[in-house]
Every structure is written in structure tokens, then in C-alpha cells.
Amino acid sequence: MSETLLESSFAISGTFIHSTITSPLVILSDHCIGVISGKIVFIQKNDNKINDVLEKYNIDVGNIICLKGLQFVIPGFVDTHIHAPQYSNCGKCLDEDMLSWLHKYTFPTEAKFADLDFATKQYWKVVSRVVKNGTTTASYFGTIHTNSTLKLCDVIQSIGQRGIVGKVNMNRNSPDYYKENTTISVQETKRYVQEVVMRKYTLIRPCITPRYAGNCCMGLMKQLGQIARSNEIHVQTHIAETTEECDMVRKHFPENESYLDIYNEAGLLTRKTVLAHGIYLTPEDRKLIRERNCGISHCPNSNISIRSGMLDVRACLDDNISVGLGTDISGGYSPSILDAMRTAIFTSNTIALHKGPNYKPLDYQDVFRLATLGGAKVLDMEDHIGNFEVGKAFDALLVDPCVDGGPIDVFREDTMEDIIQKFIFLGDDRNILSVFVAGNDILENFVRQISSPNDGI
């Protein structure tokens, strides 16, 4: 598939599966989607009007991609919470609870990113792996190092993924080798935001990133809140991930009514705020989150792997709170949103065992929406990505459930609903043939990076 083709105009003909506000799973069989300059310009049934539509948009027959067999296209996955510098720890270092895990494994690993060469090699690896698993948009935590976080932006832009990227802030309760003072933290955050804007990335948005209230004093968080509001940019942080963390935060902020109230006082709760975890939020907390139009990133693999707890996503959705999925590597050991979808179902089923027969656990349709349109809404990007609507960017995955050597077996009696379930529960990166961001198949960039230097990692 040529780069020239994808940067101009093309159409894809076949089966499309996506979510809408009213329906978690919509199957568009025998449809055609037209893309010009990276955006969807039409969605049309393959009927006697299709030729007129193609002619209207000057899309030549030679620029039509016809899906084969049981192939289908879905929106790209949205990872609402991921720690890029922790990727090297995925699949190991899971023998501690969260706070001990930070000091024993995570802070020492993140401190290494002061070295730009080291950071560059690590960031190529993680972004490439995440893209290969179908994530077209990710909300990344960097480290406290401004220059290496800018390097993360460079890598994401080069590969072609869409990213929200934050320089981490932390001025207390961390080791001396990995800590900022308040003045430098604020100055470097301002420099980071200004530099991202000046570089005019087409796919990257800056993000204010206080690690969590236990690592930041109120003075720092208030200044970060001011930067976020004055620049109208995203905020990402952690909240109520473990009971030990909640106890620690309460001791540091005895004058605040709740953990969430700390962020509210600091001016960090906006419609562009992503709150990771939120396992131990109260009903009053959830009410305030809804009022501020914040979103929650549900990270089920991490929550189970480091024994944090289980978020009741159904309760959040019933309270009209936006929820998306996060891999939270390396607390979560998998960089795949497919894994997050499965673990979200397992978590919800476990909660259902305790809640009783009247509780409705999440099903495959629910998590499909969380992974796509739900994640887009959490990132305040639902007007641009998340499903297939005219005017939105064409961020999509071309999936082949029958790829040679793949993990899925399809049988004659399987319906398309059956096949999408099999992809959710059994599929992996082998089934993902193309990863489109703004109309460009960025897997080509992943292939190019394989030859990048790996020595010294």
C-alpha cells in the first residue's frame, strides 16, 4: 500500500465494526468508507449509488482496497494510561505492592531516562510494540526529564501514532536521585509545553502530569493546574489505586475532604483530565468527576497484577462517567488493549460473583466500546477519533481473523458477532494487518524501525 495513495484519497470496501453513543457494537456489512487527507468523507452501502459517490470524491477504482474473506475493519484502540519508560519491566518485577514497587523497581528504571541515547532506544521499542498491537492513540507518561520526554514525542510522531504525552512532576516522597524541586518542576513543565507547541507536531498533544498527590505538594499542583487551564491542555494523574496509597495521601492532606478534593482544589479537574484507576472512589467522588466531565482510565491488568483492587466499571458507567481502558505498563504486564479488554471482563465477572444475579457485568460489546469510542471520550477526543463518522480521522485496524498461523480458528457456523468475540478473546497482533492513523498505515514505520540500533539497552 503506497504512502502516496494513503496521503491522498482512497476507499475501503468490506465489513466495518464500530461503536456509537447508543450502541456498543454496530456491524456495517458490505459498506465502503472513503478517506481524503486522512479524514472520512463518506460511509456508503455498496449499492447502485456507490459509483456516483466514488466519482463525486474523485476516488479512482484503482484506489479502492477490497477486503478479502472474513477480514474486517475496526476503529484503532485507545490506550488511556501507559508509562512509556516502564516498558523494560513488563513481565517482571510484580512481587511487590504498588508503593514498594515504585521505590524498588520503577523509580530506578525511570531515572535512567536522563540519558537521551538510552531513552531513544527504549522509546522506539515501546511505541513500536504498542502500535503493533493496534493502539492508534495513547496517553503516555514520560519521566521528570524534559528532554527525554520530548524525545518520546519525536519517536511517536516519527512512527505515526497519535499521542498525548506528559512530562512527569514529582517533588516529594521519592528518592533524591529522582526528584525535582518545585521551581524547577514548574519551569521545566512550562518549557516542555512551549517546546511541544513550537515543534508543531501533527499528532502530539502536551499533557500536565503530576504523578499523584503523594508525590506532589499542593503548591506544585496548583501551579500545574494553572498551566493546564491557561493552555487548555490535558491533565493525567493517578487516584485511589490502592488503600495504602489512599491512607498516605490523607495523611499528607488532612485539610482536604477526600483524595479527589485535593485535585479539585488544585484546579486539575477538567474535561481533559484522565484519572487512572479510581478503584476506591466514593459515590461523592464519582459525582464530582461527572460534574467536572473528567474521565477514568480502567487498568485491570495492573490492578490485578500488583494486587491493587478491582474497579467497578459498571457503577461508573451507571453514574454517567466516561471510562476508557489503559494498559498501565509495567504495572500491567501487557502492552495490548486486547488484553485490557479481556481482563476488564474477568474483573467485572469477579465483581458479579460477589454482587449477585442482579448485577450486570461487562460483556465483549461493552469492552469493545471502552477500547475505542470510550477511550476517545476520556481523552476529550471523541469529536476526532473513536468510531467511523464522516469528518473524523480514519484511525483504524484491518483485522484478518483467519491469518495463516494465527491464534483463531473460524468455523462455518460462526457469525460475524462470533468472529469479533473470538478476536477479542483469542486474537493478537498477528491478526492485525494494518494500523491506520489519519489514513496512513503506520505498520510500515514499525517495519522500518526494526533496523534501528538495539545495542546498549
N, C-alpha and C positions, 0 to 999 in steps of 0.2 A: 504494500500500500504506500504510494508515494507521498512524501511530505507536501509536495506542491498540490496534490489532489486535496489533502485534508485541510490545507490552509485556505483553499478557495471555496469550492462548493461540491457537495456530494449528497447522496441519499443512501439509506439502508432500508432494505425491504425484507420483511420477515415477521417474527414474533417479538413483541416488546412487553415487558412486565415492569410495572411500577406501582407506586402508592399515590393516593391523593389524600386530601384532608378528610374526606368522608369514607374512603375505603382503603384498608391496609394493603390490598393486593388486587391489581387490575391487570388482566391479560388482554393485550391487543393483538389478536391473531391476524395474520395476513395484512399488515399495515406497512406504510412507508413513511419514514421520517426524513425530511430534508434539512440539511445543515449548510449555512453560509457564514463564513468568517467566524466559525466556532459556535454559532447560535442556531437553535432550532427555528426554522422558518415555516414549516408545515408538518402536520401529522395527518395522514390521509389513508383511508382504507384503499386497498388495491382493487379498485373497481374501474368502471369505464371513465371516471373523471381523472384518474391518476396521470395520464399522459398530458392532459391540459395543465395540471398542477406543475408537473416537471418542466413543461415548456414555459410556463409563467415565470419560474425561477431560474430559467436558463441552465437547468441541470441536464447534461447530456447522458444518454443511455450508458455510455462508457464509464460514467462516474456513479453508477449505482452498484452498491455492494449487496448481493443477494445471499442471504443466509442459507446454509445447507442443512439438510436433515432436521435434527431437533435443536439446532442452535437457537439461542435467544439473546436478547439484549436487555440489560437492567441498568438502572442508574448506578453510578460509581458509589462505592462505600465512603462514608464519612466517619473518620476517627476523631472523636471529640476530646480525647485526652491521651497524650502519648509523650513519654520522656525520651527524646532522641538520644541523649548521651548515655542512657542506661542500657542501650541495646546489647552491649557485650555481655551483660549479666543475665540475659534471657536464658531460662532453662537451668539456672543455678542460683545459689545464694537465697534460698527460700526457707531457711531453717530458723529464722528469727521473726518476732512480731514487728510491726511497722516501725516504731520508733527506734528499736535496736537495729533493725535492718538498715535504716537510713545511716546511722553512725558507723556501723560495721562495714557495709558494702557500698552504699550509694554515694555518700559524700566523698569517700576516697576516689571513686571512679569519676565522678563529675569534676573533681579538682584537676584531673589530668587534662581537661579541655582548655586550660590556659595555653597549651601547646597547639598552635594553629595547624601544624602538619598532622599531628595526631588527630585533631578534631576533624580535619578534612577527610581523612581516610575513614574514620568512624561514621561520619555523617553520610558519605556516599553509600556505605554498606546498609545503614538502617533505612534511608529513604528508598533505595532500590528494592530492598526486601519488602517494605510496606507497599510500594507500588505494585510489585509482582503479585501481591496478594489482593489487589483490586481496590486499594484505597486511593481515591482521586483527590480527596481533601482531608487534611489532617491539622489538628490544633496541637502544635508542638511546644513543649517546654524545652528551652535550651539550658544554659548554665548561667552563673553570675558573670561570666566573661562576655563582654560586649562583642569583641572582635570575632570570637569563635561562633557566637550566635548569629552574627552577620554572615559568617561562612556557611552556617546551616541554611540561611536564606538563599545564598548563592547556589548551593547544591540543589535545593528544592526547585528553584527557578530553572536551573540547567537541565534537570531531569524532566521538568514539565508538570510537576504535581502542583496542586493548589494548596497553599498553606497559610495558617495563622500561627505566627511564631513569636515567642516571648523570651526576653532576657530575664532570668530568674532574679528575684530580690530576696535577700535574707541577711539580717543584721544582728541576729542573736540566736542562742540555743543551737549553735553549730560550731564545729571546731575552728580554731583560729586560722588554720590553713584554708578554710573555705567559708569566709565570712566577709561582709562589707561593713563599712560604717555608713551611717545614714546619708551624709552629704554626698559621698562618692556614689552610693547606690542611686540616689535621685539624679545626680549629674549624668551618670552613665546611662540611665534609663532614657533621659531626655536625648542624649546623643544617639542612642540606639534608634529611637523613634524617628528622629530627624534624618538619620542616615538611611533608614529604610525608605522614607518618603523621597529623599533626594535620588536614590538609585532607581526609582520609578520601575520597580518590579511589576510585571503584569499579573502575577499570580500570588504575590505575597502580601499579607497584611500584618502590621505590627500588633503586639498584644502586651498589655501590662500584666506582669506575672509575679505577684507576691506568693512565695511558695505556699505558706499557710500562716495563720495568725500566730502560731507558736514560734515561727522564725522571723517575725516582723513586729516591731513596736508600732503603736498607734500613730506616732509622728510620721514614720516612714509610710505607713499605709494611707494616711490622709493625703500626703503629697503625691503618692501614686494615683489615688483616686482623682485628684485634680488634673494630673496629666491625662488620664483616661478620658475624663469629661471634656477637657478643653480641646482634645484632639479627636473626640468621638471615635475612640478605638476600643477594641476588645479588652476584656479582663478575664484572666483564668486563674484559678486557685483551687485549693483543697478545702473540704469541710466535712466534719463529722464522719471521718473514715473509721476510727477506732474509739473504743470507750476510753482507753488510756490517753489518747490524744485529746479527747474532749475534756477530760479531767485536767490535763496540763494547761489547756487554753483557758479554762475557767479560773485557774489559779493566777494566771498572768493578767487576766482582765476581770477582776472581781466586780468592777463597777458596771459591767455590761450585763444585760438581761440574759443573753444567750450567745452562743458561738456566732450565729448569723448576725446578731446585732452588732458585733464588732465590725464586720464588713459594711454593714449599713451605716454605722457612724462614720466610717472612713470614706463613704461615698463610692464604694466599689461595686454596688449592686445596680446594674443597668440591664437593658435588654440585650446588651452584648457581653454579659457576664456568664462564664461557664464555671459551674461549681462541681468539682469532681467528687464523686462518691455519695455524700449526703445520707449515709446509712442511718445515722442516729438523729436526724432532724425531727423536731416535734411538729404536730399539726399547726401550731402557730408559726413555726419557721416556714412550713410549706405555703401557708397563706401569704407571708411576706414575699417569698420567692415569686409566687404568682403575681402579686401586686407590682413587683419590680420587673416582671417579664424576664427573669433570669432563666437559665436552663441548667439541667443536671446531666452530668456525664456518668452513666452507669458503667462500671468497670468490673464485671462479675468475675472474670478470671483472677484478677488481682485480689478482689475481696475474699475469694476462697483460698487462694494460694498463700497469702500471708495472714489468713485467719482473721480478717477484719470484721466480717459480718455479712449480712445479706440485705440488700436494698429491696424494699417492697415497691417495685416499679408500678404495679397496678394501682397502689394507693396514690402515687404521684400523678399518674395519668388521670385517675378519677378526680384529683384536685386541679385538673387542667394545667399541670406543669409540663413544660417541654422536656422531654428526655431523649438523649441520644446514647450511643454506645462508644466506649473507649477501650482500647487495648491496655492502656496504662503499663506498657513495658517499662521496667522489667519486673515490677510487682506482679503484673500479668506476664506469663512466660511466652505468650504467642503474639506475633505482630499481625495476626489475621482477624479481620472483623467477622469472618465466618465463625471463628472460634468464639468471639464475643457473643454472637447470636445464639450459638448452641448453649454456652454457659449461662446466658440470660434465661433461657428456657429451663435449664436444670435448676437454677436458683429459684425461679418462680414456682416450679413444681414442688420444690422442697418446702417453700413457704406454704403452698397449698396443703401439704400434708398436715401442717400444724393449724391452718386456718379452718379446715373443714370443707365440706362439699359445696357450700355456697360461694366459696372463693373462686374467682376466675383467673387461672394462671395465664401467663403469656403463651401464645402459640407461635407457629412459624410465620404467620402473616404479621403478627404484632412486631416481632423482632426484625422482619424484613423492612417494615416502615421505620423502626428505630434506627436501623443501619443506613438509611438513605434520607428520606424526607425529614424524619425526626431529628437526625443529626444536623441537617441543614438548618432546621428551625432553631436548634440550640445555639448554633453559631450565628444566628440572625442573618442567614444567607438563603433562606427559603425562596426569596424572590429571584435568585440567580441559579441555584442548583437544587438537586434533591429528587426531581422526577422529570418526566417528559411533558413539558408545556411549551407552547410557542413563546419565543422570546428568551427562554432560559438557555444557559450554556449547555452544550452537548457533552456532559461528563457521563461516561457510560462504560459498561463492561460487555464485551462479546463473549458469551459463555457457550461452551460445547460440552454437554453432559456425556457425550459418547466418545470423547477424545481417546485415541489409542493409548493404552497403558494407564488410563485414568482410574480414579477410585470408585466410579459409579457404574453400575450395571442397570440398563433400562430394558424393561420387558414390554411385550406387545400390549398388555392391558394398561400400562401406565399412562395416565392423563398428563396434561401439561401441569396441572396442580401437583400431581405426584412427582413430576420431574423437578419442579422448583423446590419441593420439600427435600428431595434427595440431594440436590445441590447444596441446600442449606446445611443438612446434617452430614453429608458424606463428601462434598466437594472440597477441592483445594486449588492451589494456584495452577495446577496442570489443566484445569477446566477453563481457565481464563485466557482466551486467545488474544484479546486486545483490551487495552486500557485507554480510553479516550478522555482527554481533558481539553475543553474548549475545542473539540473537533480533531485534536491531534492524538494519534496513537503513541503514547509515551513509553510503551514497552520497547520501542526501538531505541530509546535513550538508555533503557536499562541494559540492553544488549551491548551498547557502546561502552557503558561503564564497567563491564566485566573485565576489560583490558586495563582498567585503572590500577595503579600500583597498590599492592596489599602488604608490602614488607613493613615491618616495624610496628604492626598492630598488636 
